[in-house]
């Protein structure tokens, strides 16, 4: 599976489409290639950081499985969004 990539994509989507932004604004941000790359790099780092924080807890049940942690985070976000 590719849950780490999906989680990074979720972070990137949030960074590239902030609340209240217009389509023109989003397209402008995407057309700025350096800015786009920067936001994507930050999103990947944030996703990795979120996974690392879960793995650093003493009571995590994932035994170092980064994909399982990413899947759990994605599942949690989807549940929150559905309410």
C-alpha positions as CSV (number, residue, x, y, z in Angstrom):
1,X,0.0,0.0,0.0
2,X,0.9,3.6,-0.3
3,X,-0.7,5.2,2.7
4,X,2.3,7.4,3.5
5,X,2.0,8.9,0.0
6,X,-1.8,9.3,0.5
7,X,-1.2,11.1,3.8
8,X,1.3,13.4,2.3
9,X,-1.2,14.2,-0.5
10,X,-3.8,15.0,2.1
11,X,-1.4,17.5,3.8
12,X,-0.5,18.9,0.3
13,X,-4.1,19.4,-0.6
14,X,-4.7,21.3,2.6
15,X,-1.7,23.5,2.0
16,X,-2.5,24.2,-1.6
17,X,-6.2,24.9,-1.1
18,X,-6.5,26.9,2.1
19,X,-10.0,27.7,3.4
20,X,-11.6,30.7,1.7
21,X,-9.2,30.7,-1.3
22,X,-10.6,31.2,-4.8
23,X,-10.0,28.9,-7.8
24,X,-7.9,31.7,-9.3
25,X,-5.8,31.9,-6.2
26,X,-5.2,28.1,-6.1
27,X,-4.4,28.0,-9.8
28,X,-2.0,30.9,-9.3
29,X,-0.3,29.0,-6.5
30,X,0.0,25.9,-8.5
31,X,1.5,27.7,-11.5
32,X,4.3,29.0,-9.3
33,X,6.5,26.0,-9.6
34,X,9.0,26.8,-6.9
35,X,6.2,27.6,-4.4
36,X,4.4,24.5,-5.4
37,X,7.5,22.3,-4.9
38,X,8.1,24.0,-1.5
39,X,4.5,23.3,-0.3
40,X,4.8,19.7,-1.5
41,X,8.1,19.3,0.4
42,X,6.6,20.7,3.5
43,X,3.6,18.4,3.2
44,X,5.8,15.4,2.9
45,X,7.7,16.5,6.0
46,X,4.5,17.1,7.9
47,X,3.2,13.6,7.0
48,X,6.4,12.0,8.1
49,X,6.4,14.1,11.3
50,X,2.9,13.0,12.1
51,X,3.8,9.3,11.7
52,X,7.0,9.8,13.8
53,X,5.0,11.4,16.6
54,X,2.6,8.4,16.7
55,X,5.5,5.9,16.6
56,X,7.3,7.8,19.4
57,X,4.4,7.2,21.9
58,X,5.0,4.4,24.3
59,X,1.6,2.9,23.9
60,X,1.4,2.7,20.1
61,X,0.2,-0.7,18.7
62,X,2.0,-0.3,15.3
63,X,5.4,-1.7,16.1
64,X,7.3,0.6,13.8
65,X,4.9,0.0,10.8
66,X,4.8,3.5,9.1
67,X,2.2,2.4,6.6
68,X,-0.1,1.2,9.4
69,X,0.2,4.5,11.2
70,X,-0.4,6.4,8.0
71,X,-3.5,4.3,7.3
72,X,-4.8,4.9,10.8
73,X,-4.4,8.6,10.5
74,X,-6.1,8.7,7.1
75,X,-9.0,6.6,8.5
76,X,-9.3,8.9,11.5
77,X,-9.4,12.0,9.2
78,X,-12.0,10.4,7.0
79,X,-14.2,9.6,10.0
80,X,-13.9,13.2,11.3
81,X,-14.8,14.5,7.8
82,X,-17.9,12.3,7.5
83,X,-19.5,13.9,10.6
